[in-house]
Amino acid sequence: MKPLIPNFPVVKFPIFGDFAIHGFGILVAVGFMLGSRMSMGKAARDGLDPELINRIVGWMVAGVFIGGHLGHLLFYYPEQILSDPMSILRVWDGLSSFGGFLACAILAVVFFQREQARIRSVNRQRTKANKALLPGISLPGYFDALFYGFTLGWFFGRMGCFVAHDHAGVPTDFALGVYGMCKDMPADPVVACDGLVSCVERVGFLIDSPRLASFGTACHDLGLYEAFWSLAMIPLFTLLDRKPRFPGFFAGMWLLCYGPARLVLDIFRTTDTRYFGVTPAQVGSLAMIAVGIAILVTQRNKKPLVVAHAERVAAAGGVAAEETGGEAAAASPAAPPVD
């Protein structure tokens, strides 16, 4: 079977002059919005504070773009930093998903440590006033909520890569290959579309194999493949969430599932930057697998948060305290440290 996805222009909506809103940015914004709502729902079900998820989103946006860009330069083009130091500031010019992962993880730990310090300060005042204490931050629990919603957010983010032709792989005859996106290949003048509508009209040509040559060469779209992977993870995580899980379960599962998938997909990547025969992303994938296994092994005997929350409510007399400022879902007799 020949590739089925025709060449289409990078999706963008002109505003004035050369300024345009790109489909990539729109889809990433939608991913953050819907993914955060999904994470907030998970946090609420586990007895955590959904408002903390809402507040950390801005930190995650900074981590994705700033960390992603720094990772892009450090992992793949370190020489560009020396030849063009100002490239560090052009955060829109190249993103590394693993750079974003690392930055977001660091920022999340800092954010929740700050929240834990704030809770301890509040609890000192509550102790003096003989009031019930706020529960401490469960770092694995909040990471579970973040990764739970990340499945949906990642789908929209990778669809943004698809409409931007951002992750072209090697040439292919695979059915999901995309025409006209191959890197470092001479452009076929017949391939170019003058608009999205004209590209859509070409879909009708796909059943006419002799005319497929007019599309040029097709390549693997690694962003599209990851979007499909994420789309499959959404119902899987929804199904797994029907049963109480130990804190860290979804974070460990996400890392353990994504690591092997990315390890395989990068085989089809065109980058020349490799360390000991593997790409920086494959090195990161191996690290993800190791971290995912470590989380699942070390956390497997911990009590599910939803069970712990129910016990706290019962200990407080069966009524969840209404804390001001969205500080906690319920009061507890003690504030445990960061887990």
C-alpha positions as a Markdown table, in Angstrom:
| # | Residue | x | y | z |
|---|---|---|---|---|
| 1 | Met | 0.0 | 0.0 | 0.0 |
| 2 | Lys | 1.2 | 3.5 | -0.9 |
| 3 | Pro | 1.3 | 6.3 | 1.7 |
| 4 | Leu | -2.2 | 7.8 | 2.1 |
| 5 | Ile | -1.5 | 11.3 | 3.6 |
| 6 | Pro | -1.1 | 13.9 | 0.9 |
| 7 | Asn | 1.2 | 16.9 | 1.0 |
| 8 | Phe | -0.4 | 19.9 | 2.8 |
| 9 | Pro | 1.1 | 23.3 | 3.8 |
| 10 | Val | 2.0 | 24.1 | 7.3 |
| 11 | Val | -1.3 | 25.1 | 9.0 |
| 12 | Lys | -1.3 | 28.8 | 9.9 |
| 13 | Phe | -3.8 | 31.6 | 9.9 |
| 14 | Pro | -2.4 | 35.0 | 8.7 |
| 15 | Ile | -3.3 | 38.0 | 10.8 |
| 16 | Phe | -1.4 | 40.9 | 9.2 |
| 17 | Gly | 1.8 | 41.1 | 7.2 |
| 18 | Asp | 4.1 | 38.1 | 8.1 |
| 19 | Phe | 2.4 | 37.6 | 11.4 |
| 20 | Ala | 0.3 | 34.5 | 11.7 |
| 21 | Ile | -1.2 | 32.2 | 14.3 |
| 22 | His | 0.2 | 28.7 | 13.7 |
| 23 | Gly | -1.8 | 25.6 | 14.1 |
| 24 | Phe | 1.0 | 24.2 | 16.3 |
| 25 | Gly | 0.5 | 26.9 | 18.9 |
| 26 | Ile | -3.3 | 26.6 | 18.8 |
| 27 | Leu | -3.2 | 22.8 | 19.4 |
| 28 | Val | -0.5 | 23.1 | 22.1 |
| 29 | Ala | -2.7 | 25.7 | 23.9 |
| 30 | Val | -5.7 | 23.4 | 23.6 |
| 31 | Gly | -3.6 | 20.5 | 25.0 |
| 32 | Phe | -2.6 | 22.5 | 28.0 |
| 33 | Met | -6.2 | 23.6 | 28.7 |
| 34 | Leu | -7.9 | 20.2 | 28.3 |
| 35 | Gly | -5.0 | 18.3 | 29.8 |
| 36 | Ser | -5.0 | 20.5 | 32.9 |
| 37 | Arg | -8.7 | 20.0 | 33.4 |
| 38 | Met | -8.2 | 16.2 | 33.1 |
| 39 | Ser | -5.4 | 16.4 | 35.7 |
| 40 | Met | -7.6 | 18.5 | 38.1 |
| 41 | Gly | -10.3 | 16.0 | 37.9 |
| 42 | Lys | -7.8 | 13.2 | 38.8 |
| 43 | Ala | -6.5 | 15.3 | 41.7 |
| 44 | Ala | -10.0 | 15.9 | 43.1 |
| 45 | Arg | -10.8 | 12.2 | 42.9 |
| 46 | Asp | -7.7 | 11.3 | 44.9 |
| 47 | Gly | -8.4 | 13.9 | 47.6 |
| 48 | Leu | -5.7 | 16.3 | 46.4 |
| 49 | Asp | -6.1 | 20.0 | 45.8 |
| 50 | Pro | -7.1 | 20.6 | 42.1 |
| 51 | Glu | -6.2 | 24.3 | 42.4 |
| 52 | Leu | -2.5 | 23.4 | 42.7 |
| 53 | Ile | -2.7 | 21.7 | 39.3 |
| 54 | Asn | -4.3 | 24.9 | 37.9 |
| 55 | Arg | -1.5 | 27.0 | 39.4 |
| 56 | Ile | 1.3 | 24.8 | 38.2 |
| 57 | Val | 0.2 | 25.0 | 34.5 |
| 58 | Gly | 2.1 | 28.3 | 33.9 |
| 59 | Trp | 5.3 | 26.7 | 35.3 |
| 60 | Met | 4.8 | 23.7 | 32.9 |
| 61 | Val | 4.4 | 26.1 | 29.9 |
| 62 | Ala | 7.7 | 27.7 | 30.8 |
| 63 | Gly | 9.3 | 24.3 | 31.2 |
| 64 | Val | 8.1 | 23.0 | 27.8 |
| 65 | Phe | 9.3 | 26.0 | 25.8 |
| 66 | Ile | 12.4 | 27.2 | 27.7 |
| 67 | Gly | 13.6 | 23.7 | 28.8 |
| 68 | Gly | 12.6 | 22.3 | 25.5 |
| 69 | His | 14.6 | 24.9 | 23.6 |
| 70 | Leu | 17.6 | 24.5 | 25.8 |
| 71 | Gly | 17.5 | 20.8 | 25.4 |
| 72 | His | 17.2 | 21.1 | 21.6 |
| 73 | Leu | 20.5 | 23.2 | 21.6 |
| 74 | Leu | 22.4 | 21.2 | 24.2 |
| 75 | Phe | 21.4 | 17.7 | 23.0 |
| 76 | Tyr | 21.5 | 18.3 | 19.3 |
| 77 | Tyr | 23.3 | 21.5 | 18.4 |
| 78 | Pro | 25.7 | 22.5 | 21.2 |
| 79 | Glu | 28.0 | 24.2 | 18.7 |
| 80 | Gln | 25.2 | 26.6 | 17.8 |
| 81 | Ile | 25.4 | 28.1 | 21.4 |
| 82 | Leu | 29.0 | 29.0 | 20.8 |
| 83 | Ser | 28.6 | 30.3 | 17.3 |
| 84 | Asp | 25.3 | 32.2 | 18.0 |
| 85 | Pro | 24.7 | 32.8 | 21.7 |
| 86 | Met | 21.5 | 34.7 | 21.0 |
| 87 | Ser | 20.0 | 31.4 | 19.7 |
| 88 | Ile | 19.3 | 30.6 | 23.4 |
| 89 | Leu | 16.7 | 33.4 | 23.5 |
| 90 | Arg | 14.9 | 32.2 | 20.3 |
| 91 | Val | 12.7 | 29.7 | 22.2 |
| 92 | Trp | 10.4 | 29.1 | 19.2 |
| 93 | Asp | 13.3 | 27.9 | 17.1 |
| 94 | Gly | 13.5 | 24.2 | 17.9 |
| 95 | Leu | 12.2 | 22.2 | 20.8 |
| 96 | Ser | 13.3 | 18.9 | 22.4 |
| 97 | Ser | 10.6 | 17.0 | 24.2 |
| 98 | Phe | 13.2 | 15.5 | 26.6 |
| 99 | Gly | 14.5 | 18.9 | 27.4 |
| 100 | Gly | 10.9 | 19.9 | 28.2 |
| 101 | Phe | 10.4 | 16.7 | 30.3 |
| 102 | Leu | 13.4 | 17.4 | 32.4 |
| 103 | Ala | 12.7 | 21.1 | 32.9 |
| 104 | Cys | 9.0 | 20.4 | 33.8 |
| 105 | Ala | 10.1 | 17.7 | 36.3 |
| 106 | Ile | 12.5 | 20.0 | 38.0 |
| 107 | Leu | 10.0 | 22.9 | 38.1 |
| 108 | Ala | 7.2 | 20.6 | 39.5 |
| 109 | Val | 9.5 | 19.5 | 42.3 |
| 110 | Val | 10.4 | 23.1 | 43.1 |
| 111 | Phe | 6.7 | 24.1 | 43.0 |
| 112 | Phe | 5.5 | 21.4 | 45.3 |
| 113 | Gln | 8.4 | 21.9 | 47.7 |
| 114 | Arg | 7.3 | 25.5 | 47.9 |
| 115 | Glu | 3.8 | 24.5 | 48.6 |
| 116 | Gln | 4.9 | 22.1 | 51.3 |
| 117 | Ala | 6.9 | 24.8 | 53.0 |
| 118 | Arg | 3.8 | 27.0 | 52.8 |
| 119 | Ile | 1.6 | 24.3 | 54.4 |
| 120 | Arg | 4.1 | 23.8 | 57.2 |
| 121 | Ser | 4.0 | 27.5 | 57.9 |
| 122 | Val | 0.2 | 27.5 | 58.0 |
| 123 | Asn | 0.2 | 24.4 | 60.2 |
| 124 | Arg | 2.5 | 26.1 | 62.8 |
| 125 | Gln | -0.2 | 28.7 | 63.2 |
| 126 | Arg | -2.9 | 26.1 | 63.3 |
| 127 | Thr | -1.1 | 24.2 | 66.0 |
| 128 | Lys | -1.0 | 27.3 | 68.2 |
| 129 | Ala | -4.7 | 27.9 | 67.5 |
| 130 | Asn | -5.5 | 24.2 | 68.3 |
| 131 | Lys | -7.0 | 23.7 | 64.8 |
| 132 | Ala | -6.8 | 20.7 | 62.6 |
| 133 | Leu | -3.7 | 20.6 | 60.4 |
| 134 | Leu | -3.6 | 20.7 | 56.6 |
| 135 | Pro | -2.4 | 17.5 | 54.9 |
| 136 | Gly | 1.1 | 17.6 | 53.4 |
| 137 | Ile | 2.0 | 17.4 | 49.7 |
| 138 | Ser | 2.1 | 13.9 | 48.2 |
| 139 | Leu | 4.6 | 14.4 | 45.4 |
| 140 | Pro | 3.9 | 11.0 | 43.7 |
| 141 | Gly | 0.2 | 11.8 | 44.0 |
| 142 | Tyr | 0.4 | 15.1 | 42.2 |
| 143 | Phe | 2.8 | 13.7 | 39.6 |
| 144 | Asp | 0.1 | 11.0 | 39.0 |
| 145 | Ala | -2.5 | 13.7 | 38.4 |
| 146 | Leu | -0.1 | 15.6 | 36.0 |
| 147 | Phe | 0.7 | 12.5 | 34.0 |
| 148 | Tyr | -2.9 | 11.4 | 33.9 |
| 149 | Gly | -3.9 | 14.6 | 32.1 |
| 150 | Phe | -0.6 | 14.6 | 30.1 |
| 151 | Thr | -2.0 | 11.8 | 28.0 |
| 152 | Leu | -4.6 | 14.1 | 26.5 |
| 153 | Gly | -2.3 | 17.2 | 26.4 |
| 154 | Trp | 0.4 | 15.2 | 24.6 |
| 155 | Phe | -2.0 | 14.1 | 22.0 |
| 156 | Phe | -2.9 | 17.7 | 21.0 |
| 157 | Gly | 0.8 | 18.7 | 21.3 |
| 158 | Arg | 1.9 | 16.0 | 18.9 |
| 159 | Met | -1.0 | 16.8 | 16.5 |
| 160 | Gly | 0.4 | 20.3 | 16.5 |
| 161 | Cys | 3.7 | 18.8 | 15.4 |
| 162 | Phe | 1.8 | 17.0 | 12.6 |
| 163 | Val | 0.2 | 20.1 | 11.2 |
| 164 | Ala | 3.6 | 21.9 | 11.4 |
| 165 | His | 5.5 | 19.0 | 9.6 |
| 166 | Asp | 7.8 | 19.2 | 12.6 |
| 167 | His | 9.1 | 15.6 | 13.0 |
| 168 | Ala | 9.9 | 14.2 | 9.6 |
| 169 | Gly | 11.5 | 10.8 | 9.6 |
| 170 | Val | 13.1 | 8.7 | 6.9 |
| 171 | Pro | 11.4 | 8.1 | 3.5 |
| 172 | Thr | 8.8 | 5.3 | 3.6 |
| 173 | Asp | 6.1 | 3.5 | 1.6 |
| 174 | Phe | 4.1 | 2.9 | 4.9 |
| 175 | Ala | 0.4 | 3.8 | 4.7 |
| 176 | Leu | 0.8 | 6.6 | 7.2 |
| 177 | Gly | 3.7 | 8.2 | 5.5 |
| 178 | Val | 3.2 | 11.9 | 4.7 |
| 179 | Tyr | 4.1 | 13.4 | 1.3 |
| 180 | Gly | 6.1 | 16.6 | 1.0 |
| 181 | Met | 7.5 | 16.8 | 4.5 |
| 182 | Cys | 10.8 | 15.0 | 4.0 |
| 183 | Lys | 13.9 | 17.0 | 5.1 |
| 184 | Asp | 17.0 | 17.5 | 3.0 |
| 185 | Met | 15.3 | 16.4 | -0.2 |
| 186 | Pro | 14.8 | 18.5 | -3.3 |
| 187 | Ala | 11.3 | 19.9 | -3.6 |
| 188 | Asp | 9.1 | 18.6 | -6.3 |
| 189 | Pro | 7.5 | 21.7 | -7.9 |
| 190 | Val | 4.3 | 19.7 | -8.5 |
| 191 | Val | 4.0 | 18.8 | -4.9 |
| 192 | Ala | 3.4 | 22.3 | -3.4 |
| 193 | Cys | -0.2 | 23.3 | -2.4 |
| 194 | Asp | -1.3 | 26.9 | -2.6 |
| 195 | Gly | -3.8 | 26.4 | 0.3 |
| 196 | Leu | -5.3 | 23.9 | 2.7 |
| 197 | Val | -8.4 | 23.5 | 0.5 |
| 198 | Ser | -6.4 | 22.5 | -2.6 |
| 199 | Cys | -4.5 | 20.0 | -0.5 |
| 200 | Val | -7.7 | 18.4 | 0.8 |
| 201 | Glu | -8.9 | 18.1 | -2.8 |
| 202 | Arg | -5.9 | 16.0 | -3.6 |
| 203 | Val | -7.1 | 13.3 | -1.3 |
| 204 | Gly | -9.3 | 12.0 | -4.1 |
| 205 | Phe | -6.1 | 11.3 | -6.1 |
| 206 | Leu | -5.0 | 8.7 | -3.6 |
| 207 | Ile | -7.1 | 5.9 | -5.1 |
| 208 | Asp | -5.4 | 6.6 | -8.5 |
| 209 | Ser | -1.9 | 5.1 | -8.0 |
| 210 | Pro | -0.4 | 6.4 | -11.3 |
| 211 | Arg | -1.0 | 9.9 | -10.1 |
| 212 | Leu | 0.7 | 9.3 | -6.6 |
| 213 | Ala | 4.0 | 10.2 | -8.2 |
| 214 | Ser | 2.9 | 13.9 | -8.3 |
| 215 | Phe | 3.1 | 14.0 | -4.5 |
| 216 | Gly | 6.9 | 13.3 | -4.4 |
| 217 | Thr | 8.4 | 11.3 | -1.6 |
| 218 | Ala | 6.7 | 10.4 | 1.6 |
| 219 | Cys | 8.3 | 10.2 | 5.0 |
| 220 | His | 7.4 | 8.9 | 8.4 |
| 221 | Asp | 5.8 | 11.5 | 10.6 |
| 222 | Leu | 7.0 | 10.7 | 14.0 |
| 223 | Gly | 4.8 | 13.4 | 15.6 |
| 224 | Leu | 1.7 | 11.7 | 14.2 |
| 225 | Tyr | 2.8 | 8.3 | 15.5 |
| 226 | Glu | 3.2 | 9.7 | 19.0 |
| 227 | Ala | -0.2 | 11.3 | 18.7 |
| 228 | Phe | -1.7 | 7.9 | 18.0 |
| 229 | Trp | 0.3 | 6.4 | 20.9 |
| 230 | Ser | -1.1 | 9.1 | 23.3 |
| 231 | Leu | -4.6 | 8.6 | 21.9 |
| 232 | Ala | -4.4 | 4.9 | 22.9 |
| 233 | Met | -3.1 | 5.8 | 26.4 |
| 234 | Ile | -6.1 | 8.0 | 27.2 |
| 235 | Pro | -8.7 | 5.1 | 27.5 |
| 236 | Leu | -6.0 | 2.8 | 29.1 |
| 237 | Phe | -5.4 | 5.3 | 31.9 |
| 238 | Thr | -9.2 | 5.9 | 32.2 |
| 239 | Leu | -9.7 | 2.2 | 32.6 |
| 240 | Leu | -6.9 | 1.8 | 35.1 |
| 241 | Asp | -8.2 | 4.7 | 37.2 |
| 242 | Arg | -11.4 | 2.8 | 37.9 |
| 243 | Lys | -9.5 | 1.0 | 40.7 |
| 244 | Pro | -7.6 | 2.8 | 43.5 |
| 245 | Arg | -3.8 | 2.8 | 42.7 |
| 246 | Phe | -0.8 | 3.5 | 44.8 |
| 247 | Pro | 0.7 | 7.0 | 44.5 |
| 248 | Gly | 3.1 | 7.1 | 41.6 |
| 249 | Phe | 1.4 | 4.4 | 39.6 |
| 250 | Phe | 0.3 | 6.6 | 36.7 |
| 251 | Ala | 3.6 | 8.5 | 36.6 |
| 252 | Gly | 5.6 | 5.2 | 36.5 |
| 253 | Met | 3.2 | 3.7 | 34.0 |
| 254 | Trp | 3.5 | 6.7 | 31.6 |
| 255 | Leu | 7.3 | 6.7 | 31.7 |
| 256 | Leu | 7.4 | 2.9 | 31.3 |
| 257 | Cys | 5.0 | 3.0 | 28.3 |
| 258 | Tyr | 6.5 | 6.1 | 26.5 |
| 259 | Gly | 10.1 | 5.1 | 26.9 |
| 260 | Pro | 10.0 | 1.9 | 24.7 |
| 261 | Ala | 7.7 | 3.6 | 22.2 |
| 262 | Arg | 10.1 | 6.6 | 21.7 |
| 263 | Leu | 13.1 | 4.2 | 21.7 |
| 264 | Val | 11.6 | 2.5 | 18.6 |
| 265 | Leu | 10.3 | 5.6 | 16.9 |
| 266 | Asp | 13.8 | 7.3 | 17.0 |
| 267 | Ile | 15.1 | 4.5 | 14.8 |
| 268 | Phe | 13.3 | 6.3 | 12.0 |
| 269 | Arg | 14.7 | 9.7 | 12.9 |
| 270 | Thr | 17.0 | 11.6 | 10.5 |
| 271 | Thr | 19.3 | 13.3 | 13.0 |
| 272 | Asp | 23.0 | 13.0 | 12.6 |
| 273 | Thr | 23.5 | 13.6 | 16.4 |
| 274 | Arg | 24.1 | 10.2 | 18.0 |
| 275 | Tyr | 25.9 | 9.1 | 21.1 |
| 276 | Phe | 27.3 | 5.5 | 20.9 |
| 277 | Gly | 25.0 | 4.9 | 18.0 |
| 278 | Val | 21.8 | 6.1 | 19.6 |
| 279 | Thr | 20.0 | 9.5 | 19.6 |
| 280 | Pro | 19.8 | 11.8 | 22.6 |
| 281 | Ala | 16.1 | 10.9 | 22.8 |
| 282 | Gln | 16.9 | 7.2 | 22.9 |
| 283 | Val | 19.3 | 7.9 | 25.8 |
| 284 | Gly | 16.4 | 9.8 | 27.5 |
| 285 | Ser | 14.0 | 6.9 | 26.7 |
| 286 | Leu | 16.3 | 4.4 | 28.5 |
| 287 | Ala | 16.4 | 6.8 | 31.5 |
| 288 | Met | 12.6 | 7.0 | 31.4 |
| 289 | Ile | 12.2 | 3.3 | 31.5 |
| 290 | Ala | 14.6 | 3.0 | 34.5 |
| 291 | Val | 12.8 | 5.8 | 36.4 |
| 292 | Gly | 9.4 | 4.3 | 35.6 |
| 293 | Ile | 10.4 | 0.9 | 36.9 |
| 294 | Ala | 12.0 | 2.5 | 40.0 |
| 295 | Ile | 8.8 | 4.4 | 40.8 |
| 296 | Leu | 6.6 | 1.4 | 40.4 |
| 297 | Val | 8.8 | -0.8 | 42.5 |
| 298 | Thr | 9.4 | 1.6 | 45.4 |
| 299 | Gln | 5.8 | 2.9 | 45.6 |
| 300 | Arg | 3.9 | -0.4 | 45.0 |
| 301 | Asn | 3.2 | -1.0 | 48.7 |
| 302 | Lys | 2.0 | 2.5 | 49.5 |
| 303 | Lys | -1.7 | 3.1 | 50.3 |
| 304 | Pro | -3.8 | 4.6 | 47.5 |
| 305 | Leu | -4.4 | 8.3 | 48.1 |
| 306 | Val | -8.2 | 8.0 | 47.7 |
| 307 | Val | -8.2 | 5.5 | 50.6 |
| 308 | Ala | -5.9 | 7.7 | 52.7 |
| 309 | His | -8.2 | 10.6 | 52.0 |
| 310 | Ala | -11.3 | 8.7 | 53.1 |
| 311 | Glu | -9.5 | 7.7 | 56.3 |
| 312 | Arg | -8.6 | 11.3 | 57.0 |
| 313 | Val | -12.2 | 12.4 | 56.5 |
| 314 | Ala | -13.4 | 9.7 | 58.8 |
| 315 | Ala | -10.8 | 10.7 | 61.5 |
| 316 | Ala | -12.1 | 14.3 | 61.2 |
| 317 | Gly | -15.6 | 13.1 | 62.1 |
| 318 | Gly | -16.8 | 12.4 | 58.6 |
| 319 | Val | -16.9 | 16.0 | 57.4 |
| 320 | Ala | -14.3 | 17.4 | 55.1 |
| 321 | Ala | -13.1 | 20.8 | 56.3 |
| 322 | Glu | -13.7 | 23.7 | 54.0 |
| 323 | Glu | -10.3 | 25.4 | 53.9 |
| 324 | Thr | -10.0 | 28.9 | 52.7 |
| 325 | Gly | -7.9 | 29.6 | 49.5 |
| 326 | Gly | -8.3 | 26.1 | 48.2 |
| 327 | Glu | -5.5 | 25.0 | 50.5 |
| 328 | Ala | -6.7 | 21.4 | 51.0 |
| 329 | Ala | -9.5 | 19.1 | 50.2 |
| 330 | Ala | -9.8 | 18.1 | 53.9 |
| 331 | Ala | -8.1 | 18.7 | 57.2 |
| 332 | Ser | -6.0 | 16.0 | 58.8 |
| 333 | Pro | -4.6 | 15.4 | 62.3 |
| 334 | Ala | -1.1 | 15.6 | 61.0 |
| 335 | Ala | 0.8 | 17.0 | 58.1 |
| 336 | Pro | 3.1 | 14.4 | 56.6 |
| 337 | Pro | 6.2 | 15.5 | 54.7 |
| 338 | Val | 6.6 | 15.4 | 51.0 |
| 339 | Asp | 6.3 | 11.7 | 50.0 |
